[in-house]
Amino acid sequence: MVTSASATSPNLTALMQLTLDGDKTAYQEFLTQVSRYLRRFIARSIPASDVEDVLQEVLISIHKARHTYDGKRAVLPWVSAIARYRISDYLRQHYAAMRQSQVDLADVEDFIAAPVTETSETGESILEEVGQLPERQQKILYLLHTEGYTAKEVGAKLGMRESAVKVAAHRAYKVIRARLSSS
């Protein structure tokens, strides 16, 4: 068996070749050495708290794909490619989760600014006020609140930018609030 303290590419390549030939001890040594390399490789892109989780995903991927390794080439580029894909998967999931957990402050402003009191407005009185708005604002509020579209989707339907839809909706809310509080 080939052993070395450092994770050099020729050594890893030899260990992988022995692994493909069925040497379980060589496979264990390969995983140990490649883990040292991968830990540093992953830590350049991933927060330290998640390095071990991503490392495990990479090692599982290596295990599942070991039959695809071409024994005539160096193993490190093959390992690095697998690691890059797993890092990309992690980052995609991480940023998607961040996007879902973010709250648009413009959507919260009206809620925060509104007084915390009981209201005598009924659904009918609010609908009457909406009916007195300009047609474009009525359409925006209908699409947002009745149809459940996002501001981005409403903008696409009406040929407006998302920010313009949010501004128009905010102005409509202000008008309705003012009319309801004065009555």
N, C-alpha and C positions, 0 to 999 in steps of 0.2 A: 504494500500500500504506500502511496505517496503522501507524505505529510510535510507540513511547513507551518511556521508560526504566522506568516503573513499571507494575506489573500491575494496572491499574485495570479494573474490571468493564466499562465501556463499550468500552474498547480491546480487551479480550479478546473481548467479544461481537462487535465489528466484525471482528476477526481470524477468529473462528470462522465468521462469515457468509461471509467471503471464502474460507475453507477449504472450506465446503460448496459454493461456486461453482467449486471446482477449483483455487484458487490455492495451489500447493505452497509458495511462499515465505511466504505468510501462515500456512500450517499450521506451518512450521518456527518462525516467530516466535511463534505462539500457544503451541507446546509449550515454547519457551524461557521465555516469560513466566509461563506457568501453572506451570512447574516451580519457579520462585522462590517463588510463593505456596504451592504444595503442600508444599515442603520445610518451611516454617514450620508449616503446618497439621498435617502428619504428626508433626513433632518434638514436638508437645504431648502425644502419646499413645504414642509408640513410642520405645524406647531408641535413642540416637544411632547405635549400631552398625548398626541395621537400617533406618534412615530411607531410605537410597538404594535398598535392595531393595524396600521398600514403594512408594516413589516410582515405580520402574520398573513395578511391578504396576498402579499407578493409571494411569500413562501408557498402558500397553497396553490397559487397560479403556476409557479414553477413546477410544483409537484404534478399538477394536472397536465402541464404542457411539456413535460420532460421528453416525451416521445417525439416531439417536433424538433428537438435540438439536432442540428447537423454536426456530427462529430468531427468534421473536417475544419471547422471554424473555431475561433476563440469563443469561450462561453460567456465572458463578461459583457460583450455587446448584446447578446441574447438576453441575459439576466437584466441588464439595464433597460432594454426595451420593454420587458414585462413590467418592471418597476415603474417606468414612466406611465404606462397605461393605468396601472393601479393608482398612482398619484393623481392622474387626471380624473379618474373615477371619484376618488376621495374629494378632490377640490370641487368637482361638479356638484356632488351631493352636499358638501359643506356650504357652498354659496347659494344653492337652491334653498336650503334650510334657512339661511340668513334672510333671503328675499321673502320667504313666507312669514317669517317672524317679525318683519319690519312693519311699522304702522305709519301710514301717511299722516303727518301732522295736520295737513289741511282738512282731513276728514274728522279729526278730533277737535279742532278749534271750535266748531259750532257747538259741540257737546259740552265742552269746558265753559264756553262763554254763556251758555243758556242758564238762567236761574234755576235753582233746585227748588221748585215749588210745584204745587198741584196746579194743573191746568184745566181750564173749563172748555178748551177747544175740543171739538169733536172732529171726527174724520170728515164729515160733510163740510164743516166750516173751513177746514184746511183745503179740501178739494175746490171749494168756491174760490179761495184765494189763488190757488194754482191756476184755475181757469181764467183769472184776470191778468195773468202774466203774459208777456209777449209769446207768440207761438213757438219760437225757437227754445225759450227757456222751458215752456211746457213740455216740449218734445224731449229735452234733455232730462228733466226730472222723471218723465214717464219711462224713458229707457233705463235710467239708473235705478229707480225704485220699484217700478212695476215689473219691468222685463228682467231686471237683475243684471244688466250689462255693466261692465267696468267703464271707467272714464275713458280709457284707451279705446275700448270697443265702440263706445258712443261717438268718440271723435272720428273713428274710421267710418262709421255709418253716416255721419253728418258732414264729413269733409272738414273737420276741425282738428286742431292739435289737442292732445290730452290736457295740457295746461289750460287751454281756452275753455274746454268743457268744465273743468274744475272751477274756474273763475266764474263762468256763467251760472253754474249751480250754486256757488257760494252767494252770488248777488241775488239769486232768486230766493234763497233761504232768508237772507237779510230782509228782503221786501216782505215776504210772508210773515216773518217774525214781527216786523214793525207794524204791519196791518192788524195782526192778531192781538198785539199788545195794546193797540190804541182803541180797539173795539170793546 
